[in-house]
């Protein structure tokens, strides 16, 4: 029995929850049991799909149980996609930059647009604006993509607090006679609406109406679907955003550029939307919040919902609400000790975000000395990483614990230490810890290894130019999470450019 399932059972045993792992609960609805088993195997996408169609037809205790489990699934899926977004940024920004620096005859025109959008998605508005300007001025690029670049430039200058210029750019990017086809015009309109929605210029009702109208189209590109997801999220309609995602093939490219290379051979380059990964993380978190709040209406499930709500609300930036949920959970004296400690770690992380860094680090330091639970210790390290705190004493103490302990028992602590050093750009140490914690006989299987750890390890491999090792991880993960293909393609591209032997290293 895994630790997370044991937590649900523990709450049931002390009368605080409904015993999701009991045979009776599984018997009440087969979909609940099937989803829980998939969740324990970390097959989040499959688990979610099993329950998404079932929750609405359940009632009473079983419905509240299903809402709780589905909320937990979405929460873990959100965490994974946030990690994938960081990993993708490392590979894709490097790949797109290399494409721009290729020889004149091999140079892509569209790499600059996707680089600009990737930079904007990762918060570099100034760098993005520079590339958007160049795309707008390139007559060799299709007019719709020049218009989309104008929309992107508007978002970049909005982020730089030039509202007047942003509004002018958005208005000027309206579809006109130079744009070929209704599909092209509609894509530009959606790009503009999504940008204005993110900026708060369009109200939720207008966004919802525009998105609903667009869905009547029989053919929607993956790019158009991403805009719809963003619009529905801003409009407070995550269920509609999920429907858009479920109807898409997330492994397909946003655009494929085909041209003749310098030597006269045909060349094609697949481009992907880096922002899609962050959009998915936000979508799954919003869904998790709603479901956990609904599950918490059942008094017997409320304590468990409070625990997970503290996590999801903190990730959404609702720090006050997150702290209130964690404090409500901590006020329950019968809550299992391990989860009380983990809730205290998260409460300290919120304190750090609210400017009480010394208080947070003092709490983590004391807990690192007193706790022996590997999951609690891992949470402490991950909180330090999330906060960007040095946690010097904590790291020194817990590194000793991990080095001296059983690798299987301290698997999650090894991952946490590796993740910490990955963010600190100490890639060699990151690789060492995550390799130590990885299941040696099933090294790339998500049933045996946390997929977040695998994504982080693959990024560390990329940073240290161990391309084939990273590609093996991405290939395995893409079987469950098709969106990983965009990272796989970027790593493959960098590998091919650096080794000049694409045929020898391609793993797709």
C-alpha positions as semicolon CSV with decimal commas, in nm:
position;residue;x (nm);y (nm);z (nm)
1;X;0,000;0,000;0,000
2;X;0,143;0,339;-0,097
3;X;0,179;0,623;0,150
4;X;-0,091;0,838;-0,009
5;X;-0,343;0,555;-0,002
6;X;-0,237;0,479;0,355
7;X;-0,322;0,840;0,442
8;X;-0,680;0,796;0,324
9;X;-0,707;0,470;0,516
10;X;-0,563;0,633;0,828
11;X;-0,825;0,906;0,820
12;X;-1,096;0,647;0,781
13;X;-0,962;0,453;1,081
14;X;-0,995;0,755;1,310
15;X;-1,338;0,852;1,183
16;X;-1,238;1,160;0,984
17;X;-1,298;1,035;0,629
18;X;-1,482;0,765;0,441
19;X;-1,221;0,497;0,377
20;X;-1,164;0,528;0,005
21;X;-0,945;0,221;-0,003
22;X;-1,196;-0,023;0,147
23;X;-1,355;-0,298;-0,057
24;X;-1,696;-0,147;0,014
25;X;-1,598;0,181;-0,145
26;X;-1,456;0,006;-0,448
27;X;-1,770;-0,203;-0,476
28;X;-1,991;0,105;-0,472
29;X;-1,864;0,203;-0,813
30;X;-1,606;0,022;-1,023
31;X;-1,482;0,344;-1,182
32;X;-1,369;0,478;-0,844
33;X;-1,161;0,170;-0,772
34;X;-1,017;0,164;-1,123
35;X;-0,923;0,531;-1,108
36;X;-0,756;0,491;-0,770
37;X;-0,546;0,202;-0,898
38;X;-0,435;0,404;-1,201
39;X;-0,357;0,699;-0,975
40;X;-0,135;0,482;-0,758
41;X;0,048;0,378;-1,076
42;X;0,088;0,752;-1,156
43;X;-0,112;0,718;-1,476
44;X;-0,289;1,045;-1,407
45;X;-0,436;1,101;-1,753
46;X;-0,597;0,757;-1,766
47;X;-0,718;0,785;-1,407
48;X;-0,878;1,123;-1,471
49;X;-1,060;1,005;-1,784
50;X;-1,205;0,708;-1,594
51;X;-1,365;0,935;-1,333
52;X;-1,452;1,239;-1,546
53;X;-1,749;1,062;-1,700
54;X;-1,853;0,892;-1,377
55;X;-1,868;1,171;-1,118
56;X;-2,185;1,325;-1,256
57;X;-2,388;1,005;-1,229
58;X;-2,285;0,921;-0,873
59;X;-2,457;1,044;-0,561
60;X;-2,418;1,051;-0,184
61;X;-2,100;0,921;-0,025
62;X;-1,967;0,773;-0,347
63;X;-1,990;1,104;-0,533
64;X;-1,797;1,288;-0,260
65;X;-1,534;1,014;-0,264
66;X;-1,502;1,038;-0,642
67;X;-1,471;1,418;-0,626
68;X;-1,192;1,384;-0,370
69;X;-1,001;1,124;-0,573
70;X;-1,042;1,315;-0,900
71;X;-0,925;1,633;-0,725
72;X;-0,616;1,450;-0,602
73;X;-0,549;1,318;-0,954
74;X;-0,574;1,666;-1,109
75;X;-0,347;1,808;-0,838
76;X;-0,068;1,563;-0,916
77;X;-0,121;1,609;-1,290
78;X;-0,088;1,985;-1,245
79;X;0,238;1,947;-1,053
80;X;0,374;1,724;-1,327
81;X;0,282;1,965;-1,607
82;X;0,442;2,254;-1,420
83;X;0,762;2,050;-1,398
84;X;0,733;1,960;-1,767
85;X;0,697;2,331;-1,851
86;X;1,031;2,404;-1,680
87;X;1,197;2,108;-1,851
88;X;1,054;2,209;-2,188
89;X;1,178;2,566;-2,148
90;X;1,535;2,443;-2,104
91;X;1,529;2,236;-2,422
92;X;1,300;2,440;-2,646
93;X;1,459;2,780;-2,590
94;X;1,798;2,628;-2,670
95;X;1,663;2,447;-2,977
96;X;1,484;2,752;-3,120
97;X;1,789;2,970;-3,061
98;X;2,006;2,718;-3,248
99;X;1,759;2,713;-3,538
100;X;1,791;3,091;-3,570
101;X;2,170;3,063;-3,581
102;X;2,176;2,796;-3,853
103;X;2,334;2,873;-4,189
104;X;2,136;3,097;-4,425
105;X;2,017;2,811;-4,643
106;X;1,905;2,603;-4,345
107;X;1,753;2,882;-4,139
108;X;1,391;2,860;-4,034
109;X;1,168;3,166;-4,068
110;X;0,915;3,049;-3,810
111;X;1,160;2,961;-3,533
112;X;1,169;3,328;-3,436
113;X;0,792;3,343;-3,379
114;X;0,796;3,034;-3,159
115;X;1,103;3,159;-2,974
116;X;0,927;3,489;-2,905
117;X;0,618;3,307;-2,777
118;X;0,830;3,075;-2,563
119;X;1,018;3,369;-2,410
120;X;0,690;3,545;-2,334
121;X;0,553;3,229;-2,172
122;X;0,860;3,213;-1,945
123;X;0,834;3,579;-1,842
124;X;1,097;3,743;-2,066
125;X;0,869;4,010;-2,215
126;X;1,148;4,237;-2,330
127;X;1,334;3,964;-2,518
128;X;1,007;3,838;-2,666
129;X;0,915;4,187;-2,792
130;X;1,240;4,213;-2,986
131;X;1,170;3,889;-3,175
132;X;0,801;3,968;-3,231
133;X;0,905;4,294;-3,399
134;X;1,133;4,107;-3,639
135;X;0,861;3,856;-3,725
136;X;0,618;4,138;-3,806
137;X;0,874;4,289;-4,043
138;X;0,948;3,962;-4,229
139;X;0,749;3,963;-4,555
140;X;0,839;3,598;-4,608
141;X;0,617;3,491;-4,320
142;X;0,247;3,426;-4,380
143;X;0,031;3,727;-4,302
144;X;-0,168;3,548;-4,032
145;X;0,151;3,470;-3,839
146;X;0,266;3,830;-3,872
147;X;-0,072;3,931;-3,728
148;X;-0,028;3,676;-3,446
149;X;0,317;3,825;-3,381
150;X;0,150;4,167;-3,347
151;X;-0,083;4,018;-3,085
152;X;0,216;3,868;-2,906
153;X;0,399;4,199;-2,918
154;X;0,093;4,361;-2,764
155;X;0,110;4,114;-2,475
156;X;0,483;4,176;-2,433
157;X;0,448;4,554;-2,415
158;X;0,146;4,516;-2,185
159;X;0,372;4,321;-1,949
160;X;0,615;4,612;-1,976
161;X;0,331;4,845;-1,870
162;X;0,275;5,020;-2,204
163;X;-0,102;4,976;-2,217
164;X;-0,164;5,228;-2,495
165;X;0,076;5,058;-2,736
166;X;-0,061;4,715;-2,645
167;X;-0,418;4,819;-2,722
168;X;-0,311;4,971;-3,054
169;X;-0,127;4,653;-3,152
170;X;-0,424;4,434;-3,064
171;X;-0,659;4,657;-3,260
172;X;-0,426;4,657;-3,560
173;X;-0,403;4,279;-3,559
174;X;-0,769;4,246;-3,649
175;X;-0,834;4,012;-3,947
176;X;-0,832;4,196;-4,279
177;X;-0,835;4,124;-4,651
178;X;-0,470;4,019;-4,649
179;X;-0,554;3,716;-4,435
180;X;-0,638;3,401;-4,630
181;X;-0,945;3,209;-4,525
182;X;-1,192;3,218;-4,241
183;X;-0,981;2,976;-4,038
184;X;-0,684;3,209;-4,047
185;X;-0,897;3,510;-3,953
186;X;-1,059;3,316;-3,669
187;X;-0,721;3,212;-3,531
188;X;-0,608;3,575;-3,517
189;X;-0,931;3,677;-3,348
190;X;-0,883;3,406;-3,086
191;X;-0,519;3,508;-3,032
192;X;-0,631;3,864;-2,971
193;X;-0,918;3,763;-2,740
194;X;-0,691;3,535;-2,535
195;X;-0,431;3,812;-2,499
196;X;-0,692;4,067;-2,397
197;X;-0,844;3,820;-2,154
198;X;-0,510;3,758;-1,983
199;X;-0,460;4,133;-1,957
200;X;-0,806;4,183;-1,807
201;X;-0,922;4,397;-2,099
202;X;-1,206;4,162;-2,197
203;X;-1,464;4,060;-1,938
204;X;-1,548;3,697;-1,862
205;X;-1,886;3,708;-2,038
206;X;-1,735;3,835;-2,365
207;X;-1,456;3,577;-2,350
208;X;-1,699;3,295;-2,287
209;X;-1,921;3,405;-2,577
210;X;-1,625;3,431;-2,817
211;X;-1,495;3,089;-2,713
212;X;-1,836;2,926;-2,745
213;X;-1,877;3,074;-3,094
214;X;-1,535;2,945;-3,201
215;X;-1,618;2,592;-3,085
216;X;-1,886;2,573;-3,353
217;X;-1,607;2,544;-3,609
218;X;-1,552;2,188;-3,725
219;X;-1,178;2,234;-3,762
220;X;-0,970;2,386;-3,486
221;X;-0,591;2,390;-3,493
222;X;-0,397;2,300;-3,181
223;X;-0,295;2,667;-3,159
224;X;-0,662;2,771;-3,168
225;X;-0,743;2,518;-2,898
226;X;-0,471;2,661;-2,676
227;X;-0,626;3,006;-2,710
228;X;-0,965;2,860;-2,619
229;X;-0,821;2,695;-2,308
230;X;-0,674;3,028;-2,198
231;X;-1,001;3,211;-2,266
232;X;-1,212;2,962;-2,072
233;X;-0,968;2,968;-1,779
234;X;-0,981;3,348;-1,758
235;X;-1,361;3,329;-1,789
236;X;-1,376;3,091;-1,490
237;X;-1,494;2,792;-1,695
238;X;-1,230;2,519;-1,646
239;X;-1,474;2,238;-1,732
240;X;-1,517;2,385;-2,080
241;X;-1,139;2,424;-2,110
242;X;-1,100;2,057;-2,021
243;X;-1,345;1,958;-2,296
244;X;-1,130;2,148;-2,547
245;X;-0,818;1,967;-2,423
246;X;-0,981;1,625;-2,432
247;X;-1,079;1,676;-2,797
248;X;-0,721;1,760;-2,899
249;X;-0,422;1,545;-2,988
250;X;-0,163;1,701;-2,757
251;X;0,120;1,519;-2,929
252;X;0,077;1,702;-3,261
253;X;0,279;2,002;-3,369
254;X;0,138;2,353;-3,370
255;X;0,301;2,421;-3,707
256;X;0,524;2,230;-3,949
257;X;0,754;2,441;-4,165
258;X;0,873;2,282;-4,489
259;X;1,143;2,427;-4,714
260;X;1,445;2,334;-4,922
261;X;1,771;2,335;-4,730
262;X;2,102;2,468;-4,861
263;X;2,194;2,137;-5,025
264;X;1,859;2,124;-5,205
265;X;1,705;1,855;-4,984
266;X;1,357;1,895;-4,839
267;X;1,354;1,991;-4,473
268;X;1,067;2,005;-4,226
269;X;1,066;2,141;-3,871
270;X;0,786;2,081;-3,621
271;X;0,705;2,364;-3,379
272;X;0,512;2,338;-3,053
273;X;0,351;2,586;-2,813
274;X;0,555;2,595;-2,494
275;X;0,274;2,789;-2,323
276;X;0,045;2,486;-2,356
277;X;0,222;2,309;-2,068
278;X;0,169;2,598;-1,827
279;X;-0,192;2,626;-1,944
280;X;-0,248;2,258;-1,863
281;X;-0,092;2,300;-1,518
282;X;-0,327;2,590;-1,444
283;X;-0,626;2,403;-1,583
284;X;-0,568;2,094;-1,370
285;X;-0,516;2,304;-1,059
286;X;-0,840;2,495;-1,113
287;X;-1,025;2,168;-1,161
288;X;-0,861;2,023;-0,849
289;X;-0,968;2,324;-0,644
290;X;-1,330;2,297;-0,754
291;X;-1,354;1,925;-0,693
292;X;-1,186;1,938;-0,353
293;X;-1,418;2,219;-0,245
294;X;-1,716;2,012;-0,359
295;X;-1,586;1,702;-0,182
296;X;-1,532;1,906;0,135
297;X;-1,905;1,967;0,160
298;X;-1,926;1,613;0,296
299;X;-1,831;1,634;0,665
300;X;-1,657;1,296;0,661
301;X;-1,431;1,393;0,370
302;X;-1,377;1,756;0,470
303;X;-1,051;1,695;0,668
304;X;-0,886;1,521;0,373
305;X;-1,012;1,791;0,136
306;X;-0,872;2,062;0,366
307;X;-0,528;1,902;0,352
308;X;-0,516;1,890;-0,027
309;X;-0,687;2,228;-0,068
310;X;-0,403;2,383;0,132
311;X;-0,167;2,253;-0,133
312;X;-0,365;2,348;-0,443
313;X;-0,462;2,695;-0,320
314;X;-0,100;2,771;-0,238
315;X;0,003;2,664;-0,588
316;X;-0,264;2,895;-0,733
317;X;-0,123;3,188;-0,534
318;X;-0,422;3,215;-0,298
319;X;-0,193;3,219;0,005
320;X;-0,442;3,343;0,265
321;X;-0,702;3,084;0,167
322;X;-0,435;2,812;0,156
323;X;-0,314;2,900;0,504
324;X;-0,670;2,899;0,638
325;X;-0,727;2,551;0,495
326;X;-0,403;2,417;0,643
327;X;-0,478;2,571;0,982
328;X;-0,824;2,413;0,979
329;X;-0,663;2,077;0,912
330;X;-0,399;2,127;1,183
331;X;-0,673;2,214;1,432
332;X;-0,798;1,854;1,409
333;X;-0,608;1,674;1,687
334;X;-0,676;1,326;1,544
335;X;-0,514;1,394;1,207
336;X;-0,225;1,152;1,131
337;X;0,111;1,282;1,257
338;X;0,286;1,252;0,921
339;X;0,029;1,469;0,747
340;X;0,026;1,721;1,030
341;X;0,401;1,763;0,975
342;X;0,359;1,794;0,599
343;X;0,089;2,056;0,650
344;X;0,327;2,249;0,877
345;X;0,592;2,243;0,604
346;X;0,345;2,395;0,356
347;X;0,227;2,654;0,607
348;X;0,590;2,762;0,649
349;X;0,624;2,792;0,270
350;X;0,327;3,030;0,267
351;X;0,490;3,228;0,548
352;X;0,802;3,257;0,330
353;X;0,593;3,385;0,038
354;X;0,437;3,642;0,268
355;X;0,775;3,784;0,361
356;X;0,848;3,583;0,677
357;X;1,149;3,399;0,538
358;X;1,344;3,371;0,865
359;X;1,044;3,221;1,041
360;X;0,993;2,968;0,761
361;X;1,356;2,857;0,751
362;X;1,363;2,825;1,129
363;X;1,057;2,598;1,114
364;X;1,209;2,382;0,840
365;X;1,541;2,359;1,024
366;X;1,376;2,241;1,346
367;X;1,163;1,988;1,161
368;X;1,464;1,854;0,971
369;X;1,627;1,778;1,307
370;X;1,324;1,618;1,470
371;X;1,149;1,426;1,191
372;X;1,253;1,084;1,060
373;X;0,977;1,045;0,802
374;X;1,124;1,045;0,448
375;X;0,818;1,213;0,295
376;X;0,824;1,494;0,549
377;X;1,197;1,545;0,493
378;X;1,142;1,548;0,117
379;X;0,866;1,809;0,155
380;X;1,105;2,029;0,352
381;X;1,366;2,020;0,074
382;X;1,104;2,081;-0,196
383;X;0,970;2,377;0,001
384;X;1,320;2,523;0,022
385;X;1,356;2,477;-0,355
386;X;1,017;2,636;-0,423
387;X;1,097;2,932;-0,199
388;X;1,445;2,977;-0,344
389;X;1,577;2,968;0,012
390;X;1,937;2,856;0,080
391;X;1,840;2,630;0,374
392;X;2,211;2,555;0,427
393;X;2,176;2,364;0,755
394;X;1,868;2,179;0,635
395;X;2,041;2,062;0,317
396;X;2,353;1,954;0,501
397;X;2,153;1,750;0,751
398;X;1,920;1,586;0,498
399;X;2,198;1,507;0,252
400;X;2,360;1,302;0,529
401;X;2,029;1,126;0,596
402;X;1,983;1,039;0,228
403;X;2,342;0,923;0,181
404;X;2,330;0,697;0,486
405;X;1,979;0,561;0,435
406;X;1,818;0,289;0,227
407;X;1,779;0,415;-0,131
408;X;1,432;0,266;-0,172
409;X;1,300;0,417;0,151
410;X;1,452;0,757;0,077
411;X;1,363;0,763;-0,292
412;X;1,149;1,077;-0,260
413;X;1,412;1,255;-0,050
414;X;1,672;1,183;-0,319
415;X;1,436;1,331;-0,577
416;X;1,381;1,639;-0,359
417;X;1,754;1,694;-0,318
418;X;1,808;1,645;-0,691
419;X;1,529;1,893;-0,769
420;X;1,683;2,147;-0,530
421;X;2,024;2,125;-0,697
422;X;1,868;2,132;-1,044
423;X;1,716;2,471;-0,962
424;X;2,051;2,582;-0,824
425;X;2,209;2,478;-1,158
426;X;2,434;2,226;-0,986
427;X;2,353;1,969;-1,252
428;X;2,609;1,703;-1,161
429;X;2,481;1,683;-0,805
430;X;2,120;1,687;-0,930
431;X;2,189;1,385;-1,152
432;X;2,368;1,200;-0,872
433;X;2,080;1,232;-0,625
434;X;1,804;1,149;-0,872
435;X;1,991;0,850;-1,011
436;X;2,041;0,728;-0,653
437;X;1,667;0,747;-0,592
438;X;1,557;0,592;-0,921
439;X;1,437;0,233;-0,931
440;X;1,733;0,060;-1,097
441;X;1,536;-0,228;-1,249
442;X;1,256;-0,007;-1,383
443;X;1,451;0,312;-1,434
444;X;1,213;0,492;-1,671
445;X;0,880;0,337;-1,568
446;X;0,638;0,583;-1,407
447;X;0,486;0,302;-1,199
448;X;0,820;0,270;-1,020
449;X;0,939;0,632;-1,037
450;X;0,765;0,964;-0,979
451;X;0,719;1,117;-1,328
452;X;0,814;1,457;-1,185
453;X;1,148;1,309;-1,084
454;X;1,194;1,157;-1,427
455;X;1,123;1,494;-1,595
456;X;1,372;1,668;-1,367
457;X;1,633;1,399;-1,428
458;X;1,580;1,430;-1,804
459;X;1,637;1,806;-1,777
460;X;1,956;1,747;-1,579
461;X;2,069;1,501;-1,849
462;X;1,999;1,765;-2,113
463;X;2,197;2,025;-1,921
464;X;2,492;1,788;-1,896
465;X;2,458;1,682;-2,263
466;X;2,358;1,324;-2,185
467;X;2,103;1,346;-2,463
468;X;2,032;0,979;-2,525
469;X;1,958;0,917;-2,155
470;X;1,709;1,203;-2,152
471;X;1,546;1,090;-2,476
472;X;1,488;0,745;-2,331
473;X;1,296;0,904;-2,043
474;X;1,089;1,123;-2,274
475;X;1,006;0,831;-2,501
476;X;0,872;0,631;-2,206
477;X;0,679;0,924;-2,056
478;X;0,521;1,019;-2,389
479;X;0,333;0,688;-2,387
480;X;0,119;0,822;-2,101
481;X;0,156;1,198;-2,155
482;X;0,154;1,279;-2,532
483;X;0,237;1,645;-2,468
484;X;0,589;1,531;-2,372
485;X;0,656;1,482;-2,742
486;X;0,728;1,853;-2,779
487;X;1,018;1,824;-2,534
488;X;1,133;1,505;-2,702
489;X;1,145;1,679;-3,043
490;X;1,341;1,975;-2,905
491;X;1,599;1,756;-2,731
492;X;1,629;1,548;-3,046
493;X;1,686;1,864;-3,248
494;X;1,962;1,992;-3,020
495;X;2,121;1,647;-3,013
496;X;2,118;1,627;-3,392
497;X;2,269;1,973;-3,433
498;X;2,547;1,908;-3,185
499;X;2,633;1,562;-3,318
500;X;2,541;1,612;-3,684
501;X;2,403;1,258;-3,695
502;X;2,028;1,269;-3,656
503;X;1,985;0,923;-3,804
504;X;2,207;0,767;-3,537
505;X;2,031;0,913;-3,235
506;X;1,665;0,955;-3,320
507;X;1,436;0,805;-3,052
508;X;1,072;0,870;-3,148
